[in-house]
Amino acid sequence: MADRVVNFFVENLLQLLSDNVELIKGVDDDFKLLLEEVKRLKAFLDDAAKFHSDSNQWEQLVQDIQRMVFKAEDVIDKFLVQAKLHRDKNKVGRFFDVSHLATVRALAAEIKAIHEKVKKLREDNKDAFQPKPVLELPKKGHELTQGPSLEDDEVVGFDEEANKVIKRLFEGPAESLDIVPVVGMPGLGKTTLARKIYNDSKLSYEFFSIIWVYIGQSYKIKDIFLNILKFFTKRIEDHLNDDVDTLANVISVYMSKGGRCFIVLDDVWEAIVIDYVKKVFPENKKGHRIMMTTRDVYLATYANPDPHDLKFLTPQESFELLVKRVFGNGSCPDELVGLGEKIAGSCDGVPLAVVVIAGALRGRPNKSDWQRVQKNVAQHLYKNSQESCLKFVQMSYDRLPQEVQTCFLYCGIFPRGFDIASWKLIRMWIAEGLIKPQQTYTLEEIAELHLNDLVNRNLLILMQKRSDGQIKACRLHDMLHEFCRKEATNKWLFHEICKTPDNVIPSIQDQDTSRRLCSEPSVLYDFLSTRPFAEHVRSFYCFSSKQKQIELSPNDIKLIHKAFPLIRVLDVESLKFLFSKDFNQLFHLRYIAISGDFKSLPPTFGKFWNLQTLILNTSTSEPTIDVKAEIWNMLQLRHLHTNIPAKLPSPTTTTGKASCLQTLSMVSPESCKKDVLAKACNLKKLGIRGQMAVFLETRGGISNLEELKCLEHLKLLNDALYMNKSLHLPPAFFRLVRTVKKLTLANTKFPWSEADRLGQLESLEVLKLKENAFMGDTWRPEVGGFSQLQVLWIERAELETWEASNLCFPILSHLVLVSCDKLNAVPLELADIPNLHEMKLDNTSKAVKSAKEILERKTSKNIKFKFSMFPPETESKATQ
């Protein structure tokens, strides 16, 4: 199969060439020839993606293509900077001067040389570049797919899980077929749990037939049916020539003669398997059951909207499993207990990781051996895992679409155990060119689909959800993190700067393997002391899991600016950053994430014509950050994130192309002028913080929102300094924000009598009323409003009485009450809202009794309902 990462690099080069046709004047003919040659490379890689080859010749060809792409990218990028500066200097009059003409000629020579090399590469490998038919090799005879053996493994921590699943198998619908999917990440023990249940003696009292069928990726429906049929007849050879429909009828006849049947489908990858197996069950009202294991949440919920999510082992269970695997029936020596607990804890609750590490420790009772393993558990997962960890992760990786594979590997740039903010990851994917445009979706929407895909395939761990149920933060398990690092390094996707065993910082001068660099703060100082300079580096990351900012000297920070003149992505939020003359020359920057004592955004930022995302965290004592850059001329800028309100400049002209800004995370109210919002007419997310009276009560404030026809998320955050002034929601507000789906209010102190008017917003799905959003002790919402509201969040309100019926919030699904300590009760009528399935109360003790009554009403109707409270009671009743 053609290398996905190489294809990605070729696509990016094509995009680079296509996007900059206007700037590459004077080398048109050579440029077009190179463009055509790169298109041929792309066509070849697309065609080759249908095949698989492990030959050294193929690997060498892939690397040669990659080197050619990198070389072309370097030449084009260097020229683009000069061409852009030249064009800006010569807006009027003659375009080319003598010095620039010399640069153009030099570029032409370089492009011509690269074109010749690419052409020679293609001609020297004519056989590889020829289209090949897809052939399916014939099989010798008919062999049934065999799965793992059903011998008992050492099972630890699965008793409770097994009991939960068995209870569902026994207590499900009495007459109809029911499917219980078990879902979890690779190595979590899905098959082990299924074996434990399959071998449980209690099942023989409930089911007449108990059948195990391994599916896997290379299944055939006929093989699945033959494996099921083997349970009912020994004369399987009589049916080898039967078609699928005939086999289904034969099995159905056998089943109709006996009692209840229970089938385990292990390792299911596609929905068609579920659809076909359901056909073999006769409609004889006996309550047959299917249990299936899968890594894919989409697939699990397709089979049953309520799958069983397999939990991770606790640290104690992990240690117990480690001891059993290392010492058998013996105990762990006292001097190794502490190390053993640390090693088991580093496996993050994944049984497969514990088992593999145990293999590295078995027969090695020396403390020094255990210390060596404890220092780098992740490395040992692959050092001792030729048949385990690598194989299990590779199976899921190989199933990913080409674009999603690269996105997955890219997650390895973050440190181990790092919680990755979803919005940030999406911005980085886009800046790196990993997300390819589609006509019907924005780049952000495509990236979010990829992120959801990775979480639903259990390749990323969901750490935190947003109030609307979308992914807020995720994490790579250490086992998967090590896979991503190794695979990405092998494919030259990125390179981690780390010291060798001799305490030396390796060189980054390899132009092929060091295009993207990531570093932990602990090695950054030593790395910068080498005074690196590398034009080939396109991305530089320095993350820290600690909150404390790393302080380097100004000279060290400036070394970063000088080191990577063609850099596109710079994320160094963990450092205290400052600007310099060299930084102002980094014209290729697409993504900047920095922290420092910034009082303003200097005018020089307006030169970053490629910038898509700017994340600016300032520690200044000033209430706002003054944006002096002409951001309205930065036509690629999509997202501006600041941690304090930004004061935006007015556009120098009201004509010309509108800004493509989608996000202004926090701006001052006085920035929301008509000319500003008219220029930012494509905004989807807007946060306004400051003196809200200025915005809400002046004619030139709230009315300017009419310019934002695409606005979906709006935050109005009144500064605590201005809370003494009473505020009101102006009538125009509800007319101007009809497109808003998510509204957050804080410290606005509106009267509760005006809250009903928010129900007029027909698009509103999420309403977050943070601290002192509304004032008063009573809220009686009217029937007929909030027709689309799904999430209601009320925090730090003085509310005592809340009276509402189910008709006030007809499709509400989530209710969150935080620090509403005066609230006497949650309206019991909310129990009659069909969609309501989750309620959370934090420090809202008076209302707990009524919340429990809602819980009882829901569970009495067999409705799945999640209720959580803090502080918890002694007996946990979090989920029923």
N, C-alpha and C positions, 0 to 999 in steps of 0.2 A: 504494500500500500504506500502511495506517495506520502512523503513526510508532511504532516499538516502544518508544522511550524514554518517550514520552508515556503509552502504555498502562501502562508500568511505574510511572509516577508516580501514575496513577489507581488502580492496584491497591494501591499503598502507602497511599494516602489511605483506601481502603475498609477495609484492614486496621487502620489507625489508629482509624477510627471504630468498627469492630466490636469491637476489643480493649478499648475504654474506655467501653462502654455504662454500666457501673456508676458511673463517675466523673462522667458528664455528667448529673447530676440537675438538674431545674428547667428544662431546655431540651429536654425529651423530644420534644415535637411538632415543633419547628423542626429538631431534630437528625434525626428520622426522615425529614422531608421532604428535607433535604439528602442523607441517606444514599440515599434512593430516586433522587434526581436524579443522584448520582454513579454509581449502578448503571446508570442509563440511558446515561450517558457511556461506561461500561465496555462495555456491550453494543454500543453504536455502534462503538467502536474495534475490538472483536473482529470485528464484521461487516465493517468497512472494511479489516481486515487482508488481505482477499482481493483487494483492488484496488490499483491503482497510479495515482497522479496526481502530475504535476509542476506543477500550476497554482499561481499565486500565491494564489488564493482558498483553495485547500486548505491551503497552508502557513500562511496567516493564521489559518484555523480551528484548526489544530493548536496554534498558539502561544496562541490565546485560551483553549483548553481547559487548556493547561498553566498559564497565569496564574491561572485560576480555581482549579485544584487547589492551586497554591502558596499562594494567599490563604487557602483553607479550612484548609490544613495549619497555617499560621501562627496562625490564630485558635484552632484546636483545641489546638495545642501549648501556647500561652500559658495557656489556661484550665486544661489538665490539671495544670500545676504548682500552680496555686492550689487546684484541687479536691482534689488529693492531700494537700497540706499542711493544708487545712481538715479533711479527713476524719480525718487522723492526730491532729489537735488535738481533735477532737470524736468520739472513739470511743464515748462514752457521752452520752446526752442528746440534745438538739435538734441536728439536722444543720446547719441553716442559721442563721447569725446575720445581722444587718442588713447589715454591710459585704459579707459574701459574697453575700448576696442581690442587692446592687447589681451585683456582678461578674457574677453569673449573668444578670441582665437585660441587661447590656451585651453579653454573649456572644450572648444570644438575638437581639438586634438585629443584630449582625454576621452571625450565621448566616443570619438571614432575608434580609439584604441580599445575601449571597453566593448563597443559593438562588435569589433572584429573577434575579440576573445569569446564573447557569447556565441557568435556565429560559429566559430571553430569548435566550441564545446558541443554545440548541437550537431555539427557535421561529423565530429569524431565519435559520436554516440548515436549513429543513425538507427541502429537496431532498437535501442531503448526508446527512441522517439517515434517509432512506428506504432500505429494503433493495433491493439491486439484483441481478438475475440474473447469473450468471457466463456470459459469452458468449465463444465462440471465433470469431475472425474468419476467414472463409474465405480460403484462399490462391489466388493467381492462377496456375494451372498447377502443375506439379510441379517444384520446384527442389531440387537436391541441396545438402546443407550443405557449405559450403566452409571449409576450415581455412586456416592460414597456409601461405604458399608454401614450397616445398622447396629454395629457393636456399640455398647455403652461407653461413652467417654467419661472422664472425670467431670462431673457436673457440680458446680458450685454456684449458689446464689439464684438458682432457677426454680426452686420449690414454689415460691410465691407466684412467680410468673406462670408456671405450669398449672397451678391451681386455678388461676384466673381464666386461662384459656379453656381448661377442662370444664369449668363452670359454664362458660359461654356455649361450649359444645353440648352440654347436657340441658341447659335451661333456655336454649334458643326456641324458635317457633316449633310447635309440637308436630305440625304436619308438613310444612313446606321445607324445601332445601335451604340450608343456611351455609354461608361461607365465612370462615374466620381467618382473615389474613394476618400474618405476623410479619412486621416490617421493621427494618433496622439497617444500619450501615454495614459495610463488609467487615467480617470478623467479629460481629457482636454476639454471635451464637444462635442465630435463627434455626439453623439445621440441628444444632445440639438440643435446643429446646423442643423442636419438633420430634426428635428421636425420643426424648424423655417422655413426651406425651404419648407417642406411638407405642412405647413399651409399657405404659402404665396399665396395671392389671384392671383398674376400674373400668376401662373402656370396653373390656370384654363383656361386662354386664349390660352395657347400653347398646352395643353395636354387634350385629351378626357378622358383618364383613369389615375387616380393618386392613386397608391397602396402602402401601407406600409406593409412590412413583416419583422418580427423579426426572426433572425436566431439563434444566440447563439451557445454554444458548443455542446449541446445535440440535435441538429437538426436531422430531417429526410427529405430526399428530397421529399417524398410523402406529408409530412405535409406542406412543403414550397409551393408545387403546389396547395394543397387544400386551403391554405390561399390566394393565388392569385386568385383561382377560385371563392372564396366567393364574390369577387367584381363583378363578371359577372352573378352569379346565386344564388338564395336563396335556391335552391334544392340541397344543398351540399351532403345530405345523398345519393343521387342517384349515387355518384361517390366514395363513401368510399371504395368500393371493386375494383376500377380501379387500374391498375398498373401504374408505373411512366410514361411510354411511352404513354399510353392512355391519361393520364391526360395532358401531354404536348401537345398532338394533340388537345384535347378539348379546352384548353386555347388559342392555336394558332388560332383555328377557330373563337373564340369569338373576339380576337384581330383584325383579318383580316376584320371584319365587321365594326369596329369603326375607330376612328382617331388615333393620336399618343398616345402612352402609356408611362407612367413614373412610374417605380417601385423603391422604396427605400428598399434596403437590409441592415438592421441594425445589426451590430455586427457579421461580417463574419469572420470565423476562418480558412476555408479551401477553396482551389481553386476549388474543385469539385462543390461547390455551384454555383460559377460563370458559370462554364461550363454547368451545367444543366439548370440554369435559362435562359441562352442565347438561349436554344433550344425552349423555348415557344414563342419566337418572330417570327412572320411570315416575310418572305422576301418580304414585300410589299412596300419597299422604302419610308416609312413614317417618318423615323428618330426617332425611339423609343429611350428611354433613361433609363439607370440604374444609380442610385446613391447608393453607398455602403459605410458603415463605417467599419473600421478595425484598429487594433493596429499594424498590421504586414506590414512593408514596402515591403517585398518580395511579399506578396499577393496583395498589392495595385498596384505595378508595373507590376504584372502578368496581372491584369485587364486592366491597362492603364499605359504605360511608363511614363506618366506625371500626377501623382496623385496630389490631393490638400493637401498640408501639413498644418494642422491646427495650427495656431500660438498660442502662450501663451498670456494671458491677460497682458496688461500693468499694472504698479503699480496703476495708476489712475482708470483703469477699475476694477481691483481687489477690490480696496477700495469702489468703487460705488456698486459692487455686495455685498460686505460685509454689507454695510449700508442698502441696500434693504432687505437682508435676516434677519438682526437683527431688524431693525426699521420699516419695511414695507414701507408705504408711508411717514413716518416721516423722520426727519433729524437727523444726529448724533450730540449729544451735543458737544459744543465747547471744553470742557475739555477732551473729549475722541477722538477727531480728530487725534491728534498726535499719540496716542497709536494705534488707528484703522489703520492708514496708515502703521505703522511698522508691525502690525499683518498681514495685507493684503499683504505687501511686502514679508513677510516670506513665503507666500504660493507659491512664485515663478511662479505666473501666471497660476496656475492650478485651474479652477473653482470648481472642486469637493473639493479640500482642503479648499477653501474659504467658501464653503457652510457648510462643517463639522465644521469649526472653528466658523462660525456664530451660529451654533447650541449650541456651548458651551457658547456663549456670550448673546444669546437671553434671555431677561428677567432679565439681570444682568447689570443694568446701573451704578453699583459702579465702581469707578476708580480702586480700589484695585483688583477687579475680573479681569479687563482687563489687569492690570499689571501682574497678576499671569499667565494669558494665554500667554501674550507677551513674558515672560521669556522662555517658552518652548512650542512653537507652535507645533513642531513635535509630542511631547508626547500627546497633546490634539487631534491630528488627529486620533489616535487610541483609546484614552480614550472615545471618543464620536462617534465611527465609526463602531459599530457592524454590521451595514447594509450598510456601504458605502466604506470608504477607504480600509479597510482590505479585504473586499469581492472582490473589483475590482482588487487589486494587486494579491490576492491569485489566482484568475482565470488565470491570465497570468503566474504566477509562476508554477501552477500545470501543465501547458501545456509544460513546458520546459523538455527536456531530462534530465535524472538523473545527468549526469556529468555537464551540463550547469546550473542546479539548484544550485549546490554547488559553482560554479564559481560566480554566481550572488550574493548569500548570502555573499560570501567572500568580495565583493566590499564594504560592510558595515564597513570594518576596517578603511577606510579613513574617515577623519572628514567630517561633513556636508559642502556642498558648495565647496568641494575640487575638482580641476581639475586633473583628473587621467591620467597620460601619458600612452598611450596604450602599448608602448614597455615595460615599467616597470611592468605594471599589468600582462602582458603575462609572463615575467620572474618569477614573484612571484607565479602565478598559477602553473607553472612548478615546482618550488622549493618546493611548498607545496604538490606536488603529486596529484594535482587536474586534471591534464591532463594525460590520459592514452595512451600509445603508440599504433600506428597503422602502418601497414606495408607500406602503400603507402604515408604517410605524416610524416613530422618531428613534434616534439612536438610543436614547434613554429607555424607551419602552422595550426595544430589542434586548438591551443589556439586562433589564429587569427580568425578562422572560428567561434568559440564560441563567441568571442567579437563582430563580425559582426552580429551574430544571436541576441545577446542581444540588440544591437543598432537598428536593423531592427524590433525587436518586441517592440521597444519604452520603454524598461526597463532601458536602459542607454541613456542619452542625449548626442548626438554628439556635442562637443564643438569646435573642430578644426579638419580640414582635412589636410593630407599631400598633397604635390604637385601632387602625383599620384592618389589622390582621396581616399586613405585609411584613416582609423581613426588615428588621431594623439593624440587627448585628448577627454575624455568623463567625464561625471559627473552623479551622482545619484541625482535625485530630492529628496528633503527632505522627501516627503511622502514615497517614495520607500526606502530611506535610513533608516527610522525608521522601516519599515517592515523588512529589512535585519538584522538590529541590533537585533530586537526582535526574529526573527526566528532563527538566528544564535546562540543567547544565549540559546534559548530553546533546540537547537540541540547540544549544547556544541561545536560548531564550533570555536567560539572565545569569549573572554570576555573583556569588556571595563573597564579599571581602572578609576573609577570616585568616587568622594566623596559622602557619604551619606548625607541626609538632616542635620545630626548632625555634618557634616564636618569631617567625619572619613573615612579613606581609608580601604575598606573591605579587608579581608584576601584573598590571592590567593592560599591557601594551598589545596583547593579542587582539587584533582588530575583528576577529570573528567571534570569539567566545565572550567578549567583555562589552557588548553593546549596551547592556543594562546592568547596573551595579546596585547591590543592596548591602548595607552595612549596619551593624549594631553600634551604638555610641561608644561601647568599650574599646573598639579597635579604630575608631575614626581618627583619633589624635595621631596614632602611629601611622595610619594610612596617609594623612595629610602631611606628615613630616617628611614623606618621600617626595613632596612637591610634584604630584602627578600632573601630567598633561596628556590628554587623550581626545583627539578630535572625533574618534569613532564612537565615543560613549553618547548614547541618546537619552538615558534615564539614570537618575541617581536618587536612591531612597535611604533614609536613615530613620528607622522607627525605634521607639522605646516603649516598653510596656509599663514603665514607671511614669508617674505624673510629673516628676521633677524635670525641669528643663536643663539641658546640657549647655554649659557655658564654655565656649571656645574664645580664644583671643580674636580680635578683629582681623588680624593678619591671617589666622587659620581659616576664618570664614571666607575671606577674599580668595584664598587658594581654591575653594570650591568654584568660585566664579570663573577663575582663570583656567581651571583644569579641563572644563568640558564646553568648549565654545559652540558646539552644535547641539547642545542638549535640548530635549523636548519636554521631558517630565522631571520635575524637581519637587520632591517631598521631603522636607527636613524640618517638620514641625517640632521635632524633639530638640532642636538647637535654637539658641538665641541668635536670630539672624540680623543682618544689616545690609544696606544697599551699598553699591560701589560702582565705579565707572565701568568695570569689567562686567558686572551683572547687567548693566544697561545694554550691553552688546549681545545678549543671549536672545537673538531675534526669533529663534525657532521654538521658543518655549510655548507649549500648549497647555501645560498644567503646572501651577505653582501652589505649594502649600507651605507656608512659612509662619514663624512666630517671632515676636520681638517687641521692642518698645517703640512701636510706630505711632506717630501722631498724625501722619498723613500718608497718602499714596502719591508718590511724586509724579510729576508730569511725564517723566521718562517711561512710565509703564505704558503710555499710549503708543510706544514704538513696538510693543509686542503684538504684531499684527496676526500671529497665529494663535494667540492665547484663547483657550476655551473655558478653563476653570481657574479661578483665583480664590484661594482660601487664605485668609489673613487673620491671624490671632494676635492681638496686641495687649500688652500689659500696661499701656499708658493710663494715667490717672484722668485723662481728658474724657468727657462724657461721650464724645463722638470722634470718628476718624474722618479727616477731610480728604475726599477723593479729588486730587488736583489733575489727575490724568484725564485725557479726553477719551473716556471709555466709549462714547457713542460712535467713535470712528473705528473701534476695535470690533470689526464685523463678525469675528469668530467667537467672541465672548458669549458664553451660554450661562455661566453660573458664577455669581459673586457671593462668597460666604465671608462674613465678618462676625466677630464675637461682641462687638459694640456697634451702635448705629453708625452707618456711613452717611456723610453729607455729600450728596451727589451734585456734580456741576450741571448747569443747564447746557443743552447742546449748542454748539456754535452756529449751527444752521438747522432749520426745521425741515429742510428739504433733504433729498437723498434717501438711501436705503434705511429701513427701520432696523433697530438693533435686534439680534437674535437671542438676547437675554431671556432665559427662562426662570432664573432664580435670583432674587435679591433677598438674602436671608434676613437682613436687618438694616433698615434705613431710618433716618430721622424723619419726623412728620413734615418738617419744612422742605424736605427733598421731594415730596410728592406734588410737585408743580405740574401744571398741565403739559408744558413742553417736554418735561422729563418723562412722564408716563406715556405721552403720545409716542415718544421715541422708543420706549420700552413696551410697546403694545403687545408683544408676544409673551409677556410674563405669565408663568403658571403659578409661581410661588412668591409671595411677598410678605415680609415681616416688617411692621412699623413699630418703633419703640421710641418713647419720649413723652413730650407733653401732648397727650391726645386731645386736650381741649382745643388746641390750635388746629388739629386736623379735622375734628368732628364738627366744630362750630363755625369755622370760617368758610366762606363761600368758595374760596380757591383750594380747599382741602379735600373733603370727602367727595365733592362733585367730580374731581379729576379722575376718580376710579372708573368713570365711564369709558376711559380710553383703553381699559384692560378687558378685552373681549374674551381672552383665553384663561383668565384667572381661575385657579382651582383651589389653592391653599392660601388662606389669609390669616395673619396674626396681628392683633391690635394689643400692644403691651404698653400700658400706661406706667411711666416711671413713678416709683413710690414718692418721690419729691412733690408730685403734683396730685396726690390722692385727696387733698382737702377739698378740691373743687368738684362739685357734683356734676356728673356727665349724663347725657341722654343720647339715645340712639336716634339720629335724625331720620325722618321719613325717607329721605332720598337714599339712605344706605341700602334699603331692601330692594330698591329698584336697580341699584348700581352693581350689586354683587350676586346677581342671579345665577351665575355660573359656578360660584364657590361650592366646592364639595366638602372642604374641611375648614372650620373656623375655630380659632383659638383666641380667647379674651383673658386678660389678666389685669388686675388692679384698676379696672375701669369703673367699678362701683355703680353700675347701672341699677335702677330699681327693678325688682323681680317682676313688677307689673309689665315691664317692657320685654321680658324674656319671650313671651308668647309670639311677639312679632318676628322673632327669628324663625318661627315655624313657617313663615311665608316664603322662605328660601327653598324653592322646590328642588334644588340640586343638592342641598345640604345632607351629607352622609355621616360626618363626624363633627361633633360639637364638644369642645374642651373648654370648660369654664374654670380657669385656674384661680389662684388666690384673689379673693375680693372682686371677682368679675361682676357679680351682682350683690346688692345689699338688700337686707330685709329678712324677716323671719318666716315668710309664707310664700309658697309658689303653688298656684292653681292653674296649670296650663289648660288652654281650651282644646276641645275636641276638634280634630280636623287639620291640625298643623303637623309639622315635622313628618311629612308623608314619606320621605326617603331616609330619615335618620336611622343609622344602624348602631352608632357608638355615642354614648353620652357619658361625659367625664365631668364630675363636679368636685372641686377641691377647695378646702379652706373657706367654706361658705358659712354664714351665720344662720343658715336655714334651720328652722325648727319644725315647720309643718309643710309637708309636700303631699298634695292631693292630686292624683291623676288616675285616669282609667287606661285600659289597654288601647283605647281609640286615640289617645293623645300621642302615642308613639307606636304606630301600627306594625312597623317592621324592625323595631329595636332588637339588636342581638347581644350587645355588650353594655353593661352598666358598671361604672367605676365611681366609687365615693371615697374620697381621701380627706381625712381630718375634718369631717363634718360632724364634730362632736356634740353639737346641739340638736341634730336631726333625730326626732323621736322615732320615726318609722319610715321604711320604704313602702310606697303604695302597694298593697297586696294585689290590687287589680293587675299589676304588671305581670303576674304569674300567668295571665290569660293571653299574653303576647306570644303567638306561636314561635316566632323566631328567637326569642330570648333564650340563650343557652349558656351565658356566662355572666357572673356577677362577682365583683370584688369590693370588699370593704376594708379600708385601712384606717385605724384609729377613728372608727365611727361606731362606737360601742353601743350607744342607745338604740341604734337601728338593727342590731344583729338579730334580735328576736323575730322581727318582721321578715328579715331576709331569710331566716331559716324556715319560716312558714311558706315563703315562695318556693324554697328548695323542696319542701315536702309536697307541695301541690304539683310541682313538675315531676318529681320522681314517682308519685302515685299514678301518674299517667304514662309511666315508662319512657319519659323524655330524658335524654342525656342532658345533664345540667351541671356545670362546673361552678362551685361556690368556694371562694377563698376569703380568708379574713386575717387581719393582723391587728394586734397580737393574736396568735392562734390559741385555741382552747387546749386543754390537756388531751382531749380525745380529738383526733383529726377527723374531720368530716369534709375534707376539701372537695372530694369528687365522689359523686354517687354514680 
